[in-house]
Amino acid sequence: MDSAWVVQLLARTAAHELVAHSVTLATGAVQLAAAVRALEPDVHTAIVALTHDPKLDDMALLEALQSNAFYVGALGSRRNQDTHKQRLAEHFNLSADELANLHGPVGLALGAKTPAEIAVAILAEIVQVKNKVALAPATN
C-alpha cells in the first residue's frame, strides 16, 4: 500500500461533535508529508500514523515531530517503535528529546481487540496526554 488517507477533524465545542473538515488521499511518502505540513499542526493537533509502512510513516512522523502538535503517535509493536525511532535518529538526525515525543505503541492498554476498540484506546490516550493526566492504578 503506497497511499494513506489524511483526515483533518475539527471539534465543534458548542455541539460536542467531531466533523470531518478535509479528507485527502496521499499517494506516496512525499505527498503524505506535505499533507501533514498542510494541516499546519498546532498545540491542539494530534497526529497518528496508522499505515504500518515505514515508507509512508517515517516522512509523516518527521513532519509531525517537527511541528507544534501536542501528540504524535504511531501504530505498531514496541519493536516497531524502536525501529521507527532508530531510523528517524539515523536518517533525519532527530534528537532524543524530539523522539521522546513519539508515542507508541499508540493507545492505552485496554486489551483492545477490534478496530473500534483500538480506536477508543488511541483516542483515550490522546485525551490523557491533552489533559496532562497520569494514569491512576485500577481499584477494585
N, C-alpha and C positions, 0 to 999 in steps of 0.2 A: 504494500500500500504506500504510494508516494503522494498522498494527499490527506488533508485533515480539515475538519470544519472549525472555523473560528466563530464563536458566538459571543457577542457582547450583550450582557444582561444589565439592565438598569432597574434598580428598585424604586418603586413609587411609594414614597413614605406614607402618603395620606391613605392609600388603598391597601397598603401592606401586601402588594403583589409584585411579582417579578415579570417583566416583559422583555421580549427579545427586541433589542434595538437594531442590531445588524447581524446578519449571518453571511459568512464568506467561505467559499471553498478555496483553500490554499493548496495549490499543487506544487509540491517541492519545498525544500528547506528554506530557500531564499524568500519565496513568496510568503511562507508561514512566518518567518522572522519579520518580514515587512508588515504583515498583518498585526503582529504583536506590537510593533513600533507604532503603527497607525492608531492603535487603541489609545495611545498616549496614557499609559498606566500611571495612576496617581496613588496617593496613600489610601484610597478607598477601593483599590483594584486588587482582586485575587486572580492569579493565573495558574492553571493546572494543565500540565502536558499529559495527555491520555493515550498517545498513539503507540507506545512501546517500541517506537522506531527511532534509534539514535540519529539517523539521517535527518529526521524532522525535529525531534525533541531538542537536540543539542543547540541548534541555532535559535529556536524559540526560547529555550531556557536562558541562553546567553542574553538575549534581548530583555527578557523578563527580570533576570537578576541585576541587570544594569539600570533598571527602571525604578520608579518610586513605589511599585506595587507592595502592599503590606504582606502579601502572601504569594509565594511561588512554590509550586509543588509538582511532583511527577509520579505517575502511577508506576508500579513495579516493585520487585522484591528489594530487600535490603542490599543484596549483592548487586542488583542493577543500579541502585542508588549510589553505591560506592564506585561503580564503573562510570556512571554519569559524572560524578564529582572529579574522578581521576582524569577523564577526558577533558572536562571543562578547565581544569587546572593546567594540564599539559599543553593543550592546543590553543587555549584562549587566555591563558595567564590570569585566571580568576584567583583572587586571594582566598585564604582560609575563611576570612570574615564574610566575603561575598558568598562562598559556598555554604557557610553555616546557615544562610537564609533559605537554602533549598530544602523544602520539606519533602520527606519521602521515607518509606512508602506513605503516600497521602492517605489521610483518613484516620479517624480514631479507631482503636482496636475494639470493635463491637462484635466481632465474629461474623461480619457481613459475608454473605454467600452470593446473593443475586445482584444483578446490576443496580436495581433500585436500592438495595441495602448498602451497596458500595457507595452510591451517590449520596445517600444520607450520611454515611460515615465521613465522606470527604467534606460535605457542607458543614457537618458538626465540627470538624477540626478547623475549618476556615472561620467559623463563628467564634470558636475558642480563642484562636490567635487574634482575631479582630478585637475581642473583648479583653485580651491580655489576662486570661484566667488559667490558672494551673488546674490540672485535673485533680479532683478530690478522690480519695480512696472510696471504693464501694462500701456501703454499710448494709447490714442485714436488718 
